[in-house]
Amino acid sequence: MQAQARALLWLISLRDSHLDAIKEAVEADDAGAVVG
């Protein structure tokens, strides 16, 4: 049971960091579009 919980937490943190990366990429794209 503990291994399952740990795997779930790992997946959640992985997803969160992935969303952060996407957000940063989108903001960078927006900045480039405004400057360009």
N, C-alpha and C positions, 0 to 999 in steps of 0.2 A: 504493500500500500504506500509506503514511504517513497519507494522508487517511482511510483506512478505520479505522486504529488511533485516530486523533484522534476520529473520529465515535463509535467504540465507547466511548472514555473519557468523552466528553461524555454519552452515553446513560446510562452507569453512574452518573456524578455526578448526573445529573438524577434518576435513580431513587432514589438514596440520599437526596437532599434531599427528595424527595417522601415517602419513608418517614418521614423525620424529622418532616415537617410532620404526617403522619397520627398519629405517636406523640404529638406535642405536643397535638393536638386530642383524642385519646383520654384523655390524662392530664387535660386541662382538663375534659373531660366527667366523668371520675371524680371530680375535686375538686368539681365543681358538684353531683354526685349526693350526695356525702357531706355537703356543706354544706347542701344543700336538703333 
